[in-house]
Structure formats: structure tokens, C-alpha cells
Amino acid sequence: MNIFKKGNNLTLWWVRFRRLTDNWLLYKKHKIKESTYLNYNYIINTYLNKKFAKKRLSYFLDYDMNEFIDSLKKTYQIKL
């Protein structure tokens, strides 16, 4: 099921992060250059899904994403 489809009454509150990222990548695949898609796919699956794949979106109301991004920057020496 495409969670981004217009008219979808799915309450995103209960959707898991992995499902959101999978759907988002499918949505973006034909709207961006292939190299950009591959970069997004790599970042999502290498960094984000490792930590958040099974989390429900409601989890992120309580989670400080800035803290996570800062830890990625320090751990992997990446610039975001």
C-alpha cells in the first residue's frame, strides 16, 4: 500500500519507519536522478533504517532527532 497516495486514510501514527522510507523511496525513484536516488537509498538503509526501521512514527514525537544526527556526524565524520 502506498502511504503517500492521495486520499489514503491510513493513520500515519502507527506506520513503522521502514515502511515510510520504503514508500518514500518508491515515490522519489522516478522523480529524481538515478545517482540521487542511489545516494538517498544508501543513506536511509545504512544509517536511518539501522536504528529506526521497527519504530512507529509516534516514537519520533519523543525522540530528539538532532541528537541522533549529531551522533552520526561524530561517529562517521560526515557533513550534513
C-alpha positions as CSV (number, residue, x, y, z in Angstrom):
1,M,0.0,0.0,0.0
2,N,1.3,3.4,-1.0
3,I,1.1,5.6,2.1
4,F,1.6,8.7,0.1
5,K,-1.3,8.2,-2.3
6,K,-3.8,11.0,-2.1
7,G,-7.0,10.1,-0.3
8,N,-5.3,7.5,1.8
9,N,-6.9,7.5,5.2
10,L,-4.2,5.5,6.9
11,T,-3.2,7.0,10.2
12,L,0.5,7.5,9.9
13,W,0.8,7.5,13.7
14,W,1.1,3.6,13.6
15,V,3.2,3.2,10.5
16,R,6.7,1.9,11.1
17,F,9.7,4.0,9.9
18,R,10.9,1.3,7.5
19,R,7.5,1.3,5.7
20,L,7.7,5.1,5.4
21,T,11.2,5.1,4.0
22,D,10.4,2.3,1.5
23,N,7.3,4.1,0.3
24,W,9.2,7.4,0.1
25,L,12.0,5.9,-2.0
26,L,9.4,4.4,-4.4
27,Y,7.7,7.7,-4.7
28,K,11.0,9.5,-5.4
29,K,12.6,6.9,-7.7
30,H,11.2,8.3,-10.9
31,K,11.2,12.0,-9.9
32,I,15.0,12.4,-9.3
33,K,18.2,11.4,-11.0
34,E,19.3,7.8,-10.5
35,S,22.5,8.9,-8.7
36,T,20.5,11.0,-6.2
37,Y,18.1,8.0,-5.7
38,L,21.1,5.7,-5.0
39,N,22.5,8.2,-2.5
40,Y,19.2,8.5,-0.7
41,N,18.8,4.7,-0.7
42,Y,22.3,4.3,0.7
43,I,21.9,6.9,3.5
44,I,18.5,5.6,4.5
45,N,19.5,1.9,4.6
46,T,23.0,2.5,6.0
47,Y,22.2,4.9,8.8
48,L,18.5,5.6,9.4
49,N,16.9,2.1,9.0
50,K,19.6,0.5,11.1
51,K,18.4,2.5,14.1
52,F,14.7,3.2,13.4
53,A,13.3,0.6,11.0
54,K,11.0,-1.0,13.5
55,K,10.0,2.2,15.3
56,R,6.5,3.5,14.8
57,L,6.3,7.1,13.7
58,S,4.7,8.0,17.0
59,Y,8.1,7.3,18.6
60,F,9.6,10.3,16.9
61,L,7.4,12.7,18.9
62,D,9.5,11.8,21.9
63,Y,12.9,11.4,20.2
64,D,15.3,14.2,19.6
65,M,16.4,13.8,16.0
66,N,19.1,16.5,16.4
67,E,20.8,14.2,19.0
68,F,20.8,11.3,16.5
69,I,22.1,13.5,13.7
70,D,24.9,14.9,15.9
71,S,25.9,11.3,16.9
72,L,26.1,10.3,13.2
73,K,28.3,13.3,12.4
74,K,30.7,12.4,15.2
75,T,30.7,8.7,14.5
76,Y,31.1,8.7,10.8
77,Q,32.7,12.1,10.3
78,I,30.0,13.2,7.8
79,K,28.8,16.6,7.0
80,L,25.0,17.1,6.8
